């Protein structure tokens, strides 16, 4: 209903003073510098406070009247605020996906509760582990959703406060009477009212949806916790009864009865595993795309490396002969790398996904090892692949099916025969097989013997568990060994490709050293991967993890000090990791320096020591922080150590500080030729406490770093590798000196002797038996000065011989004086 407006004349008479005041106010506001933040602050300061404030709305309007100009500003800025709130609501995360997924999760949980966890159900341990992983995965997803909803709820509270203040402003404006002079203002206010109503409605809708989702998530969270507790209780009961007889003895096999036919068990197994995998992958599409992208990058990276080596390296065949697997098929090599690490890229993956990665890696390994194994060995491998497929498929069955007993026992016996035959082949052809393969085969045979024994005495579940775990773990161990070889080949090719000189390639000794070091590192990582999946195959990974975590996290007290074994383990683990990293980084850096001996400025040299110190220091502080050690107590310990250092460790500390000074000042580098303390040789290593000098006789001299600073140090290769060579040659008196000079000058004008600085031939001395010439010249490479000296001396000797120039040698004339002596007869004869 349109209100009654006063006449225009009345409005004009009453509005002139207000118009004058409004004009002055607008001019003042136009020239007054203000910021948006100030405007916003002024806007909310002008609004009346909540009803709980001491000043009421009526009192506020009386004491602080708001002018029309201020109301116009407020209206405009509230329009901006409404637009911001609308944009914020539009950016809020969409809950449609949650609304679709929550009923599905609830349905899956209901099916698990009614069918799988009922008292009469016959699920096995593997399926209980599968349910545990599924529930933990759902729990993580629900926690993530709850965190998003909680964050959004906080944002909604702030938006609601802004909307309430705008609502208060609109309610306050209802008392104003619309006049012709204020028509534009009221139209603007009407726009604000409409936009506010729309945004307020959107806010209420989204808030109610968020509250509904929050309530549903809380209910699902409660169900997940209850089911997880129930599953773990069933797991504990199953493991406790694992050694008990759960099937008839072998000689009582006629007594085996089953409530369901085996075909129905397989059908239900396929349906359930497919449902679990589908629900898991619905939230892992991003990870699947990442896996595909990694595979494409690795494949094209390997292919590109091989192509560049063919095109740019003169010794490409020699290099590629050391990478037989990648040279045979870059695609299979990239696939094996991805399939080997695939199960570890997903959190709590279902067993079907793990088995898919394992089967893929076994298949790829089959194609790769054909190039190194003979026909008989490959036949045994094919039989193991069949056993792997049978045991892996059997592990997917979610119920206790006694019908599996005969074929599982048959394949266990077949595995024992394969293992014995493989041991014989290893003894006959040791060069074809890894050194540690017999240990894995012994493990496989032992587990299969136990599996057959358990099947005979009626421990069906335990026998099945042992057979599956041994077969799958043995095949995975062999596949991981090939994975390590492929990975080392890829790193080797990359290192060869990174060499600038096209004719360079790693010599055999360097290659073997790098191969041995990398093999230890990657073999250790592969061993950890193998142990993890071994625990998964034995279905004890989660139980063992909970047990270990409970032991490590339990608080223990000694005196007034509280600690946990977990904090101690974290401390020493990080220290060990940092020391291993420092050692290996220094090793590979030294290899890089050995390839740049001719260019001192491109060598890291003693800077490797700084890298090692930085890694060790960072590792120490990370260990202290991660383990939760008190810095105050650490300061006390360091203070006590400083006293010991001051009294008994002065020499050690001196060497440590000297090592740091050497690293910063860099007077020596790895590969430099130095003389110190009467010993000379090549610097092999600059350590934290001491340095290693390799003498020319092959011995290695350990020199404390303090001696390198306190004694006179001669570095022949500090600025460059050139060296001056000095020769002393004597000719006989009477020789033609100019001719001698010309002969020597011609000889030293050869390759290997620098023309600058200019060689000098000087008459050095008049000796006892020769005129001595002093020959001075420079060689570019310090390592070759002995060979150049030898060549020059030989040529001088031959040239002097041809020109009849005598090279005198010291001679001494001995003159013997002869004197006649009269012999007198003895006195006895005279008598």
Helices and strands as residue ranges (DSSP letters): H 8-31, H 36-46, H 57-63, H 68-91, H 96-111, I 112-116, H 125-173, G 180-182, H 183-240, G 250-255, H 262-281, H 285-312, H 316-321, H 324-328, H 330-342, H 351-369, H 375-394, G 402-404, H 405-428, G 430-432, H 437-456, H 460-497, H 508-537, H 541-553, E 555-558, E 561-564, H 565-594, G 600-602, H 607-627, H 631-648, H 650-665, E 673-676, E 679-686, E 690-695, E 700-704, H 705-710, E 713-715, E 723-731, H 737-747, E 760-766, E 771-779, G 782-784, H 785-802, H 827-830
